[in-house]
Amino acid sequence: MIYKNIIQTLIVVGLASSFLFAIKEPTPSEKQMRLGLSAYRKGDYRAALDFFMQVLIDDSDNKRARRFMEKSAKKLLEPEKERIRKEREEIMRKTRQHIRTHKMVNVDDIFRQANQNHQQGKYLLAYSDFQKAKEMSPRYEGVDDYLTNIRGKMKNIADSPALADAEKLAYARGFIAHYKEQNLRESINQWERVVALNPRNEEVRRFLDEAKKTLRKQERLAYEKELEERLKRLFNDGKERFSRKEYVPAIREWEKIIEIVEKEAEFSRKAEWRTKARNRIDDALEVLRGVLAPTPASRPAAAPATVPAPAAPEVVIDVKASDRYYSDGLIAYAQGRKRDAIRLWEHSLALNPGNERAKRSKEKAESELALEKR
């Protein structure tokens, strides 16, 4: 009986040992794959790209890792594609609006409509149309008289608040602020009072909306002017640092330009400034790679000790920018643009020679290109 129990115990222990032995420890590639899939599910696509790249470096035939690299790159590029789509839609919208605005209009029809609005007491519409008629035909009979008459009426009401009700007073004051003083903010304030008193006044609603759009446009232009000055300062600061051979600080100044314009969806010169900064960054990186290049073995012997050797340029490392170029290189690689990926990884290494991930990725892409040439 004792022997039987011992035999049963041994069998159980043996089976358990076999089961535990069968559970293999995951390989480094499998661990990276799991981490990559986890990052992908969480929406951290840049981290996912990094993990999948590590898988491919160790296992080039891993089709699943390559497929998820492509999917991660597409996810990262979706916002940029959406931005481009919206920009194109806006260009088309403005083109259609321009065509509608500039199609042929009969000046007599405009004058008749202006006269009708004048008789109905819609002085804002009447004044606008009389002005259009005058612009189209400067000598159009009677236009100046109508314009003078409307301005006089509006001034009389605006100057005599006791004789007018609140709606008419705000209407007239908005007219004066808009047409005589060119004060959009005041005209908006007055017309908002009109709409508050009479929500059905479609004439004032129309002019109020147009005034608000014009004001927003003016504020945007003022903001863009300030933004241009800021970008110019950064660009010139980068040039000055470059001239002092401070290549990494120069790159940082130009990188700030790219970071700023990427956040400005409506900036009209966004693409121009982005290209301008990137070109200067590429120039600086080319010089930086030359500075960091190893000295050839065939270089002549060092000068005698009595002659001081030129001081070696200080190497400044920018880990953040290096990682950014590494990540951009992963996107290019996932899209099949291996040469672009190599160039970006070279930039990454120029900013941080110790970036082993960029080094290994660059070597992998170069070996794949070499095989494709055979």
Stockholm file with secondary structure:
# STOCKHOLM 1.0

chainA/1-374         MIYKNIIQTLIVVGLASSFLFAIKEPTPSEKQMRLGLSAYRKGDYRAALDFFMQVLIDDSDNKRARRFMEKSAKKLLEPEKERIRKEREEIMRKTRQHIRTHKMVNVDDIFRQANQNHQQGKYLLAYSDFQKAKEMSPRYEGVDDYLTNIRGKMKNIADSPALADAEKLAYARGFIAHYKEQNLRESINQWERVVALNPRNEEVRRFLDEAKKTLRKQERLAYEKELEERLKRLFNDGKERFSRKEYVPAIREWEKIIEIVEKEAEFSRKAEWRTKARNRIDDALEVLRGVLAPTPASRPAAAPATVPAPAAPEVVIDVKASDRYYSDGLIAYAQGRKRDAIRLWEHSLALNPGNERAKRSKEKAESELALEKR
#=GR chainA/1-374 SS CHHHHHHHHHHHHHHHHHHHHHSCCCCHHHHHHHHHHHHHHHTCHHHHHHHHHHHHHHCTTCHHHHHHHHHHHHHHHHHHHHHHHHHHHHHHHHHHHHHHHHSCCCHHHHHHHHHHHHHTTCHHHHHHHHHHHHHHCTTCTTHHHHHHHHHHHHHHHHHCGGGSCHHHHHHHHHHIIIIISCCHHHHHHHHHHHHHHCTTCHHHHHHHHHHHHHHHHHHHHHHHHHHHHHHHHHHHHHHHHHHTTCHHHHHHHHHHHHHHHHTCTTCTTHHHHHHHHHHHHHHHHHHHHHHHSCCCTTSCCCCCTTSCCCCCCCCCCCHHHHHHHHHHHHHHHHTTCHHHHHHHHHHHHHHCTTCHHHHHHHHHHHHHHHHHHC
#=GC SS_cons         CHHHHHHHHHHHHHHHHHHHHHSCCCCHHHHHHHHHHHHHHHTCHHHHHHHHHHHHHHCTTCHHHHHHHHHHHHHHHHHHHHHHHHHHHHHHHHHHHHHHHHSCCCHHHHHHHHHHHHHTTCHHHHHHHHHHHHHHCTTCTTHHHHHHHHHHHHHHHHHCGGGSCHHHHHHHHHHIIIIISCCHHHHHHHHHHHHHHCTTCHHHHHHHHHHHHHHHHHHHHHHHHHHHHHHHHHHHHHHHHHHTTCHHHHHHHHHHHHHHHHTCTTCTTHHHHHHHHHHHHHHHHHHHHHHHSCCCTTSCCCCCTTSCCCCCCCCCCCHHHHHHHHHHHHHHHHTTCHHHHHHHHHHHHHHCTTCHHHHHHHHHHHHHHHHHHC
//
